[in-house]
Amino acid sequence: MPKGYLEHANISVTDPERSAALLIDLLGWHERWRGPSMNSGRSIHIGSEVDYLALYTIEHVSGDFATGHPLNHIAFVVDDLSAAEEVVKGHGLEPFGHDDYDPGRRFYFFDWDGIEFEVVNYD
């Protein structure tokens, strides 16, 4: 049976630079690439050596995405949940849904475009 892993997800955002700054601060990721993308759009790839998020924008991207259509949320694992929450707040975003159940503690937040993120710690 083949085995694999998630290499990247491509999401549309209104301001890739702003979203990239959040992910760099929150996860310690780095910019892997930036440049022109399909349909005259532009993208910034932010991630680690093995995985990343492609932050795509084009003129018609307006944000205000509805959770669950079709994406529910994107989740990140961090080594310090409290520090991660301070980063999210420092970017002017509001954490919510704090919970502690097996297998870990977590909180959620919406970015400026209405995309929901989960941040979890398994310690």
N, C-alpha and C positions, 0 to 999 in steps of 0.2 A: 504494500500500500504506500502511495506517495506521502511525503511529509512536507510541510511548508510553514511559512510564517507570513504575517502581514508586512509587506514592504512599505506601502504608503497608502494614504487616503487623500483624495483630492477634494477640497471643499471650496466653495465660492464665498468670498468675503468682500466687504466694501473697501477695506483699507488693509492690504496685505502687510504693509510696513508696521502698522499698529498691532496686528495679530501676531506678526513675527516677533516683535519686541516682548509681548506677553509670553509666548512659548519659550523664548530664550531665557527670560527671567525665571519662569516657573519650573522649567525642566532642565536647564543647563544645556539645552540644545544649541546648535549653531546653524548658520545659513550654509546650506549645501550648494544652492544654485539660485539664480534669478534670471529672468529674461522674458522675451516674448513667448506667448503661448497660442494655442488654437483660437481661431476666429478673431484674430487681432487683439486678444487679451494679453494679460501678463501674469506671471506666477513667481512666487518665492517658495523654495523648498527649505523647510526648517526641520532639523532632526538630528539623529545620531549617525553613526557610521553605517547602521543596518536598517534603520527605519526613519520615516519622515512624514510630515504633512505637507502637501502641495497647497499653497494658499493662492487661489486663482481669482482674478477679477477681470471684468469687462464692463463696458458702459452700462449695460442693463441690470447689473447686480445691484439690488436695492436693500438687501438685508431683510429684517422682519420675517425670518424663516419660522415656520410653525413646527414645533417639536413633534416628531413622529411622522413627518411627511417628507421623505421616507425615513429620515435619520432620527433616532431617539436621542442619543448622545455619544460623545467620544470620551473614553476614559483613559486617564493617565495614572500610573503608579509613581509615588514619590517616597523618599526616605524620611521626610519631615513634614507631616501634615500641617502643623501649626505655621511653619515658615511658608509653606505653599499658600496657605490662606492669606497670610500677610502680603504676599506678592500679588494675589488676585485683588485684594483690597487696594493695594498701592497703584494698580492700574485703573482704579475707579469702578471696579465691578463688585457685585454683592454676592457673597457666598450664601447658600441656603441648603436646606435638606441635610443637615449634619446628622450622621447616624453611626452607630457602632454595633455591628452584628457580624457574625462569621461570614466571610473570612477576614474582614478588616473594617477599619474606620474610614469614613468618607464624607465629602461634601460635594455640592454641585454649584455651578454658576452658569449664567448666560453671558456670552460675549456681546459686543456691540451690535451684532447682526442677528441676535436671537438664537445662536447655536448653543446648545447645552453641552457642558463638559462636566464630567465626574472626575474628582481627584480622590485617590484611595491610597491608604497605607496599610500594609499587611504585617507590621511588627507587633 
